[in-house]
Amino acid sequence: MEYMQAKGYVNVIFEMDSKEVGYNLKSSNRDDSDIGSVIQHCRNLLINFK
């Protein structure tokens, strides 16, 4: 995502193979799991994409 952002792409389709990760990215709930900080970082990056 950082690479796409650095290149200036805004209309990007991201695919993932984990239902749980996809759910957590779309959720506005705080994630206190082991990957919670990664999920939050990805959410912050996704704000820049349509």
mmCIF entry with sequence, helices, sheets and N, C-alpha, C, O atoms, coordinates in Angstrom:
data_MODEL
# 
_entry.id   MODEL 
# 
_entity.id                         1 
_entity.type                       polymer 
_entity.pdbx_number_of_molecules   1 
# 
_entity_poly.entity_id                      1 
_entity_poly.type                           'polypeptide(L)' 
_entity_poly.nstd_linkage                   no 
_entity_poly.nstd_monomer                   no 
_entity_poly.pdbx_seq_one_letter_code       MEYMQAKGYVNVIFEMDSKEVGYNLKSSNRDDSDIGSVIQHCRNLLINFK 
_entity_poly.pdbx_seq_one_letter_code_can   MEYMQAKGYVNVIFEMDSKEVGYNLKSSNRDDSDIGSVIQHCRNLLINFK 
_entity_poly.pdbx_strand_id                 A 
# 
loop_
_entity_poly_seq.entity_id 
_entity_poly_seq.num 
_entity_poly_seq.mon_id 
_entity_poly_seq.hetero 
1 1  MET n 
1 2  GLU n 
1 3  TYR n 
1 4  MET n 
1 5  GLN n 
1 6  ALA n 
1 7  LYS n 
1 8  GLY n 
1 9  TYR n 
1 10 VAL n 
1 11 ASN n 
1 12 VAL n 
1 13 ILE n 
1 14 PHE n 
1 15 GLU n 
1 16 MET n 
1 17 ASP n 
1 18 SER n 
1 19 LYS n 
1 20 GLU n 
1 21 VAL n 
1 22 GLY n 
1 23 TYR n 
1 24 ASN n 
1 25 LEU n 
1 26 LYS n 
1 27 SER n 
1 28 SER n 
1 29 ASN n 
1 30 ARG n 
1 31 ASP n 
1 32 ASP n 
1 33 SER n 
1 34 ASP n 
1 35 ILE n 
1 36 GLY n 
1 37 SER n 
1 38 VAL n 
1 39 ILE n 
1 40 GLN n 
1 41 HIS n 
1 42 CYS n 
1 43 ARG n 
1 44 ASN n 
1 45 LEU n 
1 46 LEU n 
1 47 ILE n 
1 48 ASN n 
1 49 PHE n 
1 50 LYS n 
# 
_struct_asym.id          A 
_struct_asym.entity_id   1 
# 
loop_
_struct_conf.conf_type_id 
_struct_conf.id 
_struct_conf.pdbx_PDB_helix_id 
_struct_conf.beg_label_comp_id 
_struct_conf.beg_label_asym_id 
_struct_conf.beg_label_seq_id 
_struct_conf.pdbx_beg_PDB_ins_code 
_struct_conf.end_label_comp_id 
_struct_conf.end_label_asym_id 
_struct_conf.end_label_seq_id 
_struct_conf.pdbx_end_PDB_ins_code 
_struct_conf.beg_auth_comp_id 
_struct_conf.beg_auth_asym_id 
_struct_conf.beg_auth_seq_id 
_struct_conf.end_auth_comp_id 
_struct_conf.end_auth_asym_id 
_struct_conf.end_auth_seq_id 
_struct_conf.pdbx_PDB_helix_class 
_struct_conf.details 
_struct_conf.pdbx_PDB_helix_length 
HELX_P HELX_P1 AA1 GLU A 2  ? LYS A 7  ? GLU A 2  LYS A 7  1 ? 6  
HELX_P HELX_P2 AA2 LYS A 19 ? LYS A 26 ? LYS A 19 LYS A 26 1 ? 8  
HELX_P HELX_P3 AA3 GLY A 36 ? LEU A 46 ? GLY A 36 LEU A 46 1 ? 11 
# 
_struct_conf_type.id          HELX_P 
_struct_conf_type.criteria    ? 
_struct_conf_type.reference   ? 
# 
loop_
_atom_site.group_PDB 
_atom_site.id 
_atom_site.type_symbol 
_atom_site.label_atom_id 
_atom_site.label_alt_id 
_atom_site.label_comp_id 
_atom_site.label_asym_id 
_atom_site.label_entity_id 
_atom_site.label_seq_id 
_atom_site.pdbx_PDB_ins_code 
_atom_site.Cartn_x 
_atom_site.Cartn_y 
_atom_site.Cartn_z 
_atom_site.occupancy 
_atom_site.B_iso_or_equiv 
_atom_site.pdbx_formal_charge 
_atom_site.auth_seq_id 
_atom_site.auth_comp_id 
_atom_site.auth_asym_id 
_atom_site.auth_atom_id 
_atom_site.pdbx_PDB_model_num 
ATOM 1   N N  . MET A 1 1  ? 0.810   -1.168  0.000  1.00 0.00 ? 1  MET A N  1 
ATOM 2   C CA . MET A 1 1  ? 0.000   0.000   0.000  1.00 0.00 ? 1  MET A CA 1 
ATOM 3   C C  . MET A 1 1  ? 0.868   1.252   0.000  1.00 0.00 ? 1  MET A C  1 
ATOM 4   O O  . MET A 1 1  ? 0.561   2.235   -0.674 1.00 0.00 ? 1  MET A O  1 
ATOM 5   N N  . GLU A 1 2  ? 1.946   1.202   0.760  1.00 0.00 ? 2  GLU A N  1 
ATOM 6   C CA . GLU A 1 2  ? 2.842   2.364   0.793  1.00 0.00 ? 2  GLU A CA 1 
ATOM 7   C C  . GLU A 1 2  ? 3.447   2.620   -0.582 1.00 0.00 ? 2  GLU A C  1 
ATOM 8   O O  . GLU A 1 2  ? 3.612   3.769   -0.990 1.00 0.00 ? 2  GLU A O  1 
ATOM 9   N N  . TYR A 1 3  ? 3.773   1.556   -1.287 1.00 0.00 ? 3  TYR A N  1 
ATOM 10  C CA . TYR A 1 3  ? 4.345   1.687   -2.628 1.00 0.00 ? 3  TYR A CA 1 
ATOM 11  C C  . TYR A 1 3  ? 3.332   2.347   -3.567 1.00 0.00 ? 3  TYR A C  1 
ATOM 12  O O  . TYR A 1 3  ? 3.676   3.264   -4.312 1.00 0.00 ? 3  TYR A O  1 
ATOM 13  N N  . MET A 1 4  ? 2.095   1.881   -3.526 1.00 0.00 ? 4  MET A N  1 
ATOM 14  C CA . MET A 1 4  ? 1.050   2.445   -4.385 1.00 0.00 ? 4  MET A CA 1 
ATOM 15  C C  . MET A 1 4  ? 0.807   3.915   -4.049 1.00 0.00 ? 4  MET A C  1 
ATOM 16  O O  . MET A 1 4  ? 0.616   4.741   -4.941 1.00 0.00 ? 4  MET A O  1 
ATOM 17  N N  . GLN A 1 5  ? 0.817   4.226   -2.772 1.00 0.00 ? 5  GLN A N  1 
ATOM 18  C CA . GLN A 1 5  ? 0.629   5.603   -2.336 1.00 0.00 ? 5  GLN A CA 1 
ATOM 19  C C  . GLN A 1 5  ? 1.778   6.476   -2.826 1.00 0.00 ? 5  GLN A C  1 
ATOM 20  O O  . GLN A 1 5  ? 1.554   7.588   -3.304 1.00 0.00 ? 5  GLN A O  1 
ATOM 21  N N  . ALA A 1 6  ? 3.000   5.980   -2.711 1.00 0.00 ? 6  ALA A N  1 
ATOM 22  C CA . ALA A 1 6  ? 4.179   6.738   -3.151 1.00 0.00 ? 6  ALA A CA 1 
ATOM 23  C C  . ALA A 1 6  ? 4.151   6.990   -4.655 1.00 0.00 ? 6  ALA A C  1 
ATOM 24  O O  . ALA A 1 6  ? 4.650   8.012   -5.125 1.00 0.00 ? 6  ALA A O  1 
ATOM 25  N N  . LYS A 1 7  ? 3.572   6.066   -5.405 1.00 0.00 ? 7  LYS A N  1 
ATOM 26  C CA . LYS A 1 7  ? 3.473   6.216   -6.858 1.00 0.00 ? 7  LYS A CA 1 
ATOM 27  C C  . LYS A 1 7  ? 2.304   7.092   -7.283 1.00 0.00 ? 7  LYS A C  1 
ATOM 28  O O  . LYS A 1 7  ? 2.176   7.429   -8.460 1.00 0.00 ? 7  LYS A O  1 
ATOM 29  N N  . GLY A 1 8  ? 1.444   7.468   -6.328 1.00 0.00 ? 8  GLY A N  1 
ATOM 30  C CA . GLY A 1 8  ? 0.341   8.360   -6.629 1.00 0.00 ? 8  GLY A CA 1 
ATOM 31  C C  . GLY A 1 8  ? -0.928  7.680   -7.088 1.00 0.00 ? 8  GLY A C  1 
ATOM 32  O O  . GLY A 1 8  ? -1.845  8.350   -7.562 1.00 0.00 ? 8  GLY A O  1 
ATOM 33  N N  . TYR A 1 9  ? -1.008  6.360   -6.959 1.00 0.00 ? 9  TYR A N  1 
ATOM 34  C CA . TYR A 1 9  ? -2.220  5.646   -7.346 1.00 0.00 ? 9  TYR A CA 1 
ATOM 35  C C  . TYR A 1 9  ? -3.333  5.906   -6.334 1.00 0.00 ? 9  TYR A C  1 
ATOM 36  O O  . TYR A 1 9  ? -3.085  5.906   -5.129 1.00 0.00 ? 9  TYR A O  1 
ATOM 37  N N  . VAL A 1 10 ? -4.552  6.127   -6.811 1.00 0.00 ? 10 VAL A N  1 
ATOM 38  C CA . VAL A 1 10 ? -5.685  6.320   -5.910 1.00 0.00 ? 10 VAL A CA 1 
ATOM 39  C C  . VAL A 1 10 ? -6.811  5.337   -6.173 1.00 0.00 ? 10 VAL A C  1 
ATOM 40  O O  . VAL A 1 10 ? -7.541  4.995   -5.243 1.00 0.00 ? 10 VAL A O  1 
ATOM 41  N N  . ASN A 1 11 ? -6.981  4.870   -7.395 1.00 0.00 ? 11 ASN A N  1 
ATOM 42  C CA . ASN A 1 11 ? -8.019  3.893   -7.738 1.00 0.00 ? 11 ASN A CA 1 
ATOM 43  C C  . ASN A 1 11 ? -7.387  2.508   -7.786 1.00 0.00 ? 11 ASN A C  1 
ATOM 44  O O  . ASN A 1 11 ? -6.972  2.038   -8.845 1.00 0.00 ? 11 ASN A O  1 
ATOM 45  N N  . VAL A 1 12 ? -7.320  1.872   -6.641 1.00 0.00 ? 12 VAL A N  1 
ATOM 46  C CA . VAL A 1 12 ? -6.625  0.591   -6.510 1.00 0.00 ? 12 VAL A CA 1 
ATOM 47  C C  . VAL A 1 12 ? -7.579  -0.422  -5.897 1.00 0.00 ? 12 VAL A C  1 
ATOM 48  O O  . VAL A 1 12 ? -8.348  -0.094  -4.993 1.00 0.00 ? 12 VAL A O  1 
ATOM 49  N N  . ILE A 1 13 ? -7.527  -1.643  -6.386 1.00 0.00 ? 13 ILE A N  1 
ATOM 50  C CA . ILE A 1 13 ? -8.292  -2.739  -5.808 1.00 0.00 ? 13 ILE A CA 1 
ATOM 51  C C  . ILE A 1 13 ? -7.317  -3.645  -5.076 1.00 0.00 ? 13 ILE A C  1 
ATOM 52  O O  . ILE A 1 13 ? -6.394  -4.196  -5.676 1.00 0.00 ? 13 ILE A O  1 
ATOM 53  N N  . PHE A 1 14 ? -7.526  -3.792  -3.784 1.00 0.00 ? 14 PHE A N  1 
ATOM 54  C CA . PHE A 1 14 ? -6.697  -4.687  -2.978 1.00 0.00 ? 14 PHE A CA 1 
ATOM 55  C C  . PHE A 1 14 ? -7.477  -5.962  -2.723 1.00 0.00 ? 14 PHE A C  1 
ATOM 56  O O  . PHE A 1 14 ? -8.659  -5.919  -2.380 1.00 0.00 ? 14 PHE A O  1 
ATOM 57  N N  . GLU A 1 15 ? -6.823  -7.085  -2.887 1.00 0.00 ? 15 GLU A N  1 
ATOM 58  C CA . GLU A 1 15 ? -7.442  -8.375  -2.602 1.00 0.00 ? 15 GLU A CA 1 
ATOM 59  C C  . GLU A 1 15 ? -6.690  -9.013  -1.452 1.00 0.00 ? 15 GLU A C  1 
ATOM 60  O O  . GLU A 1 15 ? -5.476  -8.861  -1.315 1.00 0.00 ? 15 GLU A O  1 
ATOM 61  N N  . MET A 1 16 ? -7.437  -9.728  -0.631 1.00 0.00 ? 16 MET A N  1 
ATOM 62  C CA . MET A 1 16 ? -6.791  -10.433 0.465  1.00 0.00 ? 16 MET A CA 1 
ATOM 63  C C  . MET A 1 16 ? -7.401  -11.812 0.587  1.00 0.00 ? 16 MET A C  1 
ATOM 64  O O  . MET A 1 16 ? -8.520  -12.061 0.138  1.00 0.00 ? 16 MET A O  1 
ATOM 65  N N  . ASP A 1 17 ? -6.651  -12.697 1.199  1.00 0.00 ? 17 ASP A N  1 
ATOM 66  C CA . ASP A 1 17 ? -7.130  -14.066 1.296  1.00 0.00 ? 17 ASP A CA 1 
ATOM 67  C C  . ASP A 1 17 ? -7.488  -14.449 2.734  1.00 0.00 ? 17 ASP A C  1 
ATOM 68  O O  . ASP A 1 17 ? -7.662  -15.629 3.038  1.00 0.00 ? 17 ASP A O  1 
ATOM 69  N N  . SER A 1 18 ? -7.598  -13.470 3.601  1.00 0.00 ? 18 SER A N  1 
ATOM 70  C CA . SER A 1 18 ? -7.976  -13.733 4.977  1.00 0.00 ? 18 SER A CA 1 
ATOM 71  C C  . SER A 1 18 ? -9.255  -12.983 5.308  1.00 0.00 ? 18 SER A C  1 
ATOM 72  O O  . SER A 1 18 ? -9.281  -11.752 5.322  1.00 0.00 ? 18 SER A O  1 
ATOM 73  N N  . LYS A 1 19 ? -10.301 -13.726 5.569  1.00 0.00 ? 19 LYS A N  1 
ATOM 74  C CA . LYS A 1 19 ? -11.584 -13.109 5.902  1.00 0.00 ? 19 LYS A CA 1 
ATOM 75  C C  . LYS A 1 19 ? -11.461 -12.262 7.169  1.00 0.00 ? 19 LYS A C  1 
ATOM 76  O O  . LYS A 1 19 ? -12.049 -11.183 7.255  1.00 0.00 ? 19 LYS A O  1 
ATOM 77  N N  . GLU A 1 20 ? -10.706 -12.744 8.141  1.00 0.00 ? 20 GLU A N  1 
ATOM 78  C CA . GLU A 1 20 ? -10.543 -12.025 9.400  1.00 0.00 ? 20 GLU A CA 1 
ATOM 79  C C  . GLU A 1 20 ? -9.813  -10.697 9.205  1.00 0.00 ? 20 GLU A C  1 
ATOM 80  O O  . GLU A 1 20 ? -10.207 -9.684  9.784  1.00 0.00 ? 20 GLU A O  1 
ATOM 81  N N  . VAL A 1 21 ? -8.761  -10.694 8.401  1.00 0.00 ? 21 VAL A N  1 
ATOM 82  C CA . VAL A 1 21 ? -8.027  -9.451  8.135  1.00 0.00 ? 21 VAL A CA 1 
ATOM 83  C C  . VAL A 1 21 ? -8.931  -8.474  7.388  1.00 0.00 ? 21 VAL A C  1 
ATOM 84  O O  . VAL A 1 21 ? -8.963  -7.288  7.714  1.00 0.00 ? 21 VAL A O  1 
ATOM 85  N N  . GLY A 1 22 ? -9.654  -8.958  6.402  1.00 0.00 ? 22 GLY A N  1 
ATOM 86  C CA . GLY A 1 22 ? -10.575 -8.103  5.660  1.00 0.00 ? 22 GLY A CA 1 
ATOM 87  C C  . GLY A 1 22 ? -11.625 -7.494  6.569  1.00 0.00 ? 22 GLY A C  1 
ATOM 88  O O  . GLY A 1 22 ? -11.931 -6.307  6.460  1.00 0.00 ? 22 GLY A O  1 
ATOM 89  N N  . TYR A 1 23 ? -12.174 -8.292  7.458  1.00 0.00 ? 23 TYR A N  1 
ATOM 90  C CA . TYR A 1 23 ? -13.164 -7.792  8.406  1.00 0.00 ? 23 TYR A CA 1 
ATOM 91  C C  . TYR A 1 23 ? -12.546 -6.727  9.312  1.00 0.00 ? 23 TYR A C  1 
ATOM 92  O O  . TYR A 1 23 ? -13.145 -5.676  9.535  1.00 0.00 ? 23 TYR A O  1 
ATOM 93  N N  . ASN A 1 24 ? -11.357 -6.997  9.829  1.00 0.00 ? 24 ASN A N  1 
ATOM 94  C CA . ASN A 1 24 ? -10.703 -6.050  10.731 1.00 0.00 ? 24 ASN A CA 1 
ATOM 95  C C  . ASN A 1 24 ? -10.348 -4.741  10.032 1.00 0.00 ? 24 ASN A C  1 
ATOM 96  O O  . ASN A 1 24 ? -10.410 -3.678  10.650 1.00 0.00 ? 24 ASN A O  1 
ATOM 97  N N  . LEU A 1 25 ? -9.983  -4.802  8.769  1.00 0.00 ? 25 LEU A N  1 
ATOM 98  C CA . LEU A 1 25 ? -9.670  -3.575  8.037  1.00 0.00 ? 25 LEU A CA 1 
ATOM 99  C C  . LEU A 1 25 ? -10.907 -2.708  7.854  1.00 0.00 ? 25 LEU A C  1 
ATOM 100 O O  . LEU A 1 25 ? -10.824 -1.482  7.929  1.00 0.00 ? 25 LEU A O  1 
ATOM 101 N N  . LYS A 1 26 ? -12.043 -3.333  7.616  1.00 0.00 ? 26 LYS A N  1 
ATOM 102 C CA . LYS A 1 26 ? -13.284 -2.591  7.387  1.00 0.00 ? 26 LYS A CA 1 
ATOM 103 C C  . LYS A 1 26 ? -13.933 -2.125  8.691  1.00 0.00 ? 26 LYS A C  1 
ATOM 104 O O  . LYS A 1 26 ? -14.713 -1.172  8.693  1.00 0.00 ? 26 LYS A O  1 
ATOM 105 N N  . SER A 1 27 ? -13.618 -2.778  9.768  1.00 0.00 ? 27 SER A N  1 
ATOM 106 C CA . SER A 1 27 ? -14.216 -2.453  11.053 1.00 0.00 ? 27 SER A CA 1 
ATOM 107 C C  . SER A 1 27 ? -13.617 -1.169  11.633 1.00 0.00 ? 27 SER A C  1 
ATOM 108 O O  . SER A 1 27 ? -12.457 -0.844  11.382 1.00 0.00 ? 27 SER A O  1 
ATOM 109 N N  . SER A 1 28 ? -14.412 -0.460  12.397 1.00 0.00 ? 28 SER A N  1 
ATOM 110 C CA . SER A 1 28 ? -13.892 0.730   13.074 1.00 0.00 ? 28 SER A CA 1 
ATOM 111 C C  . SER A 1 28 ? -13.486 0.412   14.511 1.00 0.00 ? 28 SER A C  1 
ATOM 112 O O  . SER A 1 28 ? -13.041 1.288   15.252 1.00 0.00 ? 28 SER A O  1 
ATOM 113 N N  . ASN A 1 29 ? -13.647 -0.854  14.891 1.00 0.00 ? 29 ASN A N  1 
ATOM 114 C CA . ASN A 1 29 ? -13.278 -1.275  16.244 1.00 0.00 ? 29 ASN A CA 1 
ATOM 115 C C  . ASN A 1 29 ? -11.769 -1.350  16.415 1.00 0.00 ? 29 ASN A C  1 
ATOM 116 O O  . ASN A 1 29 ? -11.043 -1.700  15.484 1.00 0.00 ? 29 ASN A O  1 
ATOM 117 N N  . ARG A 1 30 ? -11.311 -1.022  17.596 1.00 0.00 ? 30 ARG A N  1 
ATOM 118 C CA . ARG A 1 30 ? -9.890  -1.130  17.911 1.00 0.00 ? 30 ARG A CA 1 
ATOM 119 C C  . ARG A 1 30 ? -9.508  -2.606  17.980 1.00 0.00 ? 30 ARG A C  1 
ATOM 120 O O  . ARG A 1 30 ? -10.245 -3.416  18.542 1.00 0.00 ? 30 ARG A O  1 
ATOM 121 N N  . ASP A 1 31 ? -8.369  -2.949  17.414 1.00 0.00 ? 31 ASP A N  1 
ATOM 122 C CA . ASP A 1 31 ? -7.895  -4.326  17.384 1.00 0.00 ? 31 ASP A CA 1 
ATOM 123 C C  . ASP A 1 31 ? -6.708  -4.445  18.328 1.00 0.00 ? 31 ASP A C  1 
ATOM 124 O O  . ASP A 1 31 ? -5.634  -3.908  18.056 1.00 0.00 ? 31 ASP A O  1 
ATOM 125 N N  . ASP A 1 32 ? -6.903  -5.148  19.432 1.00 0.00 ? 32 ASP A N  1 
ATOM 126 C CA . ASP A 1 32 ? -5.837  -5.325  20.421 1.00 0.00 ? 32 ASP A CA 1 
ATOM 127 C C  . ASP A 1 32 ? -5.107  -6.655  20.256 1.00 0.00 ? 32 ASP A C  1 
ATOM 128 O O  . ASP A 1 32 ? -4.384  -7.086  21.155 1.00 0.00 ? 32 ASP A O  1 
ATOM 129 N N  . SER A 1 33 ? -5.293  -7.292  19.127 1.00 0.00 ? 33 SER A N  1 
ATOM 130 C CA . SER A 1 33 ? -4.611  -8.562  18.883 1.00 0.00 ? 33 SER A CA 1 
ATOM 131 C C  . SER A 1 33 ? -3.145  -8.318  18.548 1.00 0.00 ? 33 SER A C  1 
ATOM 132 O O  . SER A 1 33 ? -2.686  -7.176  18.533 1.00 0.00 ? 33 SER A O  1 
ATOM 133 N N  . ASP A 1 34 ? -2.421  -9.388  18.280 1.00 0.00 ? 34 ASP A N  1 
ATOM 134 C CA . ASP A 1 34 ? -0.994  -9.288  17.949 1.00 0.00 ? 34 ASP A CA 1 
ATOM 135 C C  . ASP A 1 34 ? -0.747  -8.461  16.690 1.00 0.00 ? 34 ASP A C  1 
ATOM 136 O O  . ASP A 1 34 ? 0.297   -7.821  16.561 1.00 0.00 ? 34 ASP A O  1 
ATOM 137 N N  . ILE A 1 35 ? -1.699  -8.471  15.766 1.00 0.00 ? 35 ILE A N  1 
ATOM 138 C CA . ILE A 1 35 ? -1.501  -7.726  14.520 1.00 0.00 ? 35 ILE A CA 1 
ATOM 139 C C  . ILE A 1 35 ? -2.275  -6.414  14.492 1.00 0.00 ? 35 ILE A C  1 
ATOM 140 O O  . ILE A 1 35 ? -2.389  -5.781  13.443 1.00 0.00 ? 35 ILE A O  1 
ATOM 141 N N  . GLY A 1 36 ? -2.800  -6.010  15.628 1.00 0.00 ? 36 GLY A N  1 
ATOM 142 C CA . GLY A 1 36 ? -3.616  -4.800  15.709 1.00 0.00 ? 36 GLY A CA 1 
ATOM 143 C C  . GLY A 1 36 ? -2.920  -3.554  15.196 1.00 0.00 ? 36 GLY A C  1 
ATOM 144 O O  . GLY A 1 36 ? -3.545  -2.735  14.523 1.00 0.00 ? 36 GLY A O  1 
ATOM 145 N N  . SER A 1 37 ? -1.642  -3.394  15.498 1.00 0.00 ? 37 SER A N  1 
ATOM 146 C CA . SER A 1 37 ? -0.923  -2.196  15.041 1.00 0.00 ? 37 SER A CA 1 
ATOM 147 C C  . SER A 1 37 ? -0.740  -2.221  13.527 1.00 0.00 ? 37 SER A C  1 
ATOM 148 O O  . SER A 1 37 ? -0.759  -1.172  12.883 1.00 0.00 ? 37 SER A O  1 
ATOM 149 N N  . VAL A 1 38 ? -0.566  -3.400  12.960 1.00 0.00 ? 38 VAL A N  1 
ATOM 150 C CA . VAL A 1 38 ? -0.442  -3.527  11.501 1.00 0.00 ? 38 VAL A CA 1 
ATOM 151 C C  . VAL A 1 38 ? -1.778  -3.195  10.840 1.00 0.00 ? 38 VAL A C  1 
ATOM 152 O O  . VAL A 1 38 ? -1.826  -2.499  9.825  1.00 0.00 ? 38 VAL A O  1 
ATOM 153 N N  . ILE A 1 39 ? -2.859  -3.702  11.428 1.00 0.00 ? 39 ILE A N  1 
ATOM 154 C CA . ILE A 1 39 ? -4.203  -3.413  10.909 1.00 0.00 ? 39 ILE A CA 1 
ATOM 155 C C  . ILE A 1 39 ? -4.453  -1.911  10.933 1.00 0.00 ? 39 ILE A C  1 
ATOM 156 O O  . ILE A 1 39 ? -4.956  -1.352  9.958  1.00 0.00 ? 39 ILE A O  1 
ATOM 157 N N  . GLN A 1 40 ? -4.107  -1.252  12.035 1.00 0.00 ? 40 GLN A N  1 
ATOM 158 C CA . GLN A 1 40 ? -4.330  0.187   12.136 1.00 0.00 ? 40 GLN A CA 1 
ATOM 159 C C  . GLN A 1 40 ? -3.495  0.949   11.115 1.00 0.00 ? 40 GLN A C  1 
ATOM 160 O O  . GLN A 1 40 ? -3.972  1.918   10.525 1.00 0.00 ? 40 GLN A O  1 
ATOM 161 N N  . HIS A 1 41 ? -2.269  0.528   10.905 1.00 0.00 ? 41 HIS A N  1 
ATOM 162 C CA . HIS A 1 41 ? -1.409  1.169   9.908  1.00 0.00 ? 41 HIS A CA 1 
ATOM 163 C C  . HIS A 1 41 ? -2.021  1.016   8.512  1.00 0.00 ? 41 HIS A C  1 
ATOM 164 O O  . HIS A 1 41 ? -2.028  1.967   7.731  1.00 0.00 ? 41 HIS A O  1 
ATOM 165 N N  . CYS A 1 42 ? -2.527  -0.161  8.202  1.00 0.00 ? 42 CYS A N  1 
ATOM 166 C CA . CYS A 1 42 ? -3.174  -0.391  6.902  1.00 0.00 ? 42 CYS A CA 1 
ATOM 167 C C  . CYS A 1 42 ? -4.428  0.447   6.754  1.00 0.00 ? 42 CYS A C  1 
ATOM 168 O O  . CYS A 1 42 ? -4.684  0.991   5.680  1.00 0.00 ? 42 CYS A O  1 
ATOM 169 N N  . ARG A 1 43 ? -5.218  0.559   7.820  1.00 0.00 ? 43 ARG A N  1 
ATOM 170 C CA . ARG A 1 43 ? -6.411  1.421   7.767  1.00 0.00 ? 43 ARG A CA 1 
ATOM 171 C C  . ARG A 1 43 ? -6.018  2.857   7.425  1.00 0.00 ? 43 ARG A C  1 
ATOM 172 O O  . ARG A 1 43 ? -6.651  3.508   6.593  1.00 0.00 ? 43 ARG A O  1 
ATOM 173 N N  . ASN A 1 44 ? -4.971  3.334   8.078  1.00 0.00 ? 44 ASN A N  1 
ATOM 174 C CA . ASN A 1 44 ? -4.516  4.701   7.822  1.00 0.00 ? 44 ASN A CA 1 
ATOM 175 C C  . ASN A 1 44 ? -4.085  4.882   6.371  1.00 0.00 ? 44 ASN A C  1 
ATOM 176 O O  . ASN A 1 44 ? -4.340  5.930   5.777  1.00 0.00 ? 44 ASN A O  1 
ATOM 177 N N  . LEU A 1 45 ? -3.440  3.881   5.800  1.00 0.00 ? 45 LEU A N  1 
ATOM 178 C CA . LEU A 1 45 ? -3.021  3.958   4.398  1.00 0.00 ? 45 LEU A CA 1 
ATOM 179 C C  . LEU A 1 45 ? -4.228  3.886   3.470  1.00 0.00 ? 45 LEU A C  1 
ATOM 180 O O  . LEU A 1 45 ? -4.259  4.574   2.449  1.00 0.00 ? 45 LEU A O  1 
ATOM 181 N N  . LEU A 1 46 ? -5.211  3.074   3.803  1.00 0.00 ? 46 LEU A N  1 
ATOM 182 C CA . LEU A 1 46 ? -6.377  2.899   2.937  1.00 0.00 ? 46 LEU A CA 1 
ATOM 183 C C  . LEU A 1 46 ? -7.208  4.172   2.803  1.00 0.00 ? 46 LEU A C  1 
ATOM 184 O O  . LEU A 1 46 ? -7.954  4.325   1.836  1.00 0.00 ? 46 LEU A O  1 
ATOM 185 N N  . ILE A 1 47 ? -7.087  5.069   3.749  1.00 0.00 ? 47 ILE A N  1 
ATOM 186 C CA . ILE A 1 47 ? -7.827  6.333   3.673  1.00 0.00 ? 47 ILE A CA 1 
ATOM 187 C C  . ILE A 1 47 ? -7.494  7.075   2.389  1.00 0.00 ? 47 ILE A C  1 
ATOM 188 O O  . ILE A 1 47 ? -8.326  7.821   1.872  1.00 0.00 ? 47 ILE A O  1 
ATOM 189 N N  . ASN A 1 48 ? -6.284  6.880   1.867  1.00 0.00 ? 48 ASN A N  1 
ATOM 190 C CA . ASN A 1 48 ? -5.818  7.606   0.684  1.00 0.00 ? 48 ASN A CA 1 
ATOM 191 C C  . ASN A 1 48 ? -6.279  6.980   -0.632 1.00 0.00 ? 48 ASN A C  1 
ATOM 192 O O  . ASN A 1 48 ? -6.020  7.532   -1.701 1.00 0.00 ? 48 ASN A O  1 
ATOM 193 N N  . PHE A 1 49 ? -6.951  5.845   -0.566 1.00 0.00 ? 49 PHE A N  1 
ATOM 194 C CA . PHE A 1 49 ? -7.406  5.147   -1.771 1.00 0.00 ? 49 PHE A CA 1 
ATOM 195 C C  . PHE A 1 49 ? -8.926  5.193   -1.860 1.00 0.00 ? 49 PHE A C  1 
ATOM 196 O O  . PHE A 1 49 ? -9.619  5.295   -0.847 1.00 0.00 ? 49 PHE A O  1 
ATOM 197 N N  . LYS A 1 50 ? -9.435  5.115   -3.094 1.00 0.00 ? 50 LYS A N  1 
ATOM 198 C CA . LYS A 1 50 ? -10.883 5.100   -3.318 1.00 0.00 ? 50 LYS A CA 1 
ATOM 199 C C  . LYS A 1 50 ? -11.378 3.686   -3.313 1.00 0.00 ? 50 LYS A C  1 
ATOM 200 O O  . LYS A 1 50 ? -12.573 3.449   -3.484 1.00 0.00 ? 50 LYS A O  1 
# 
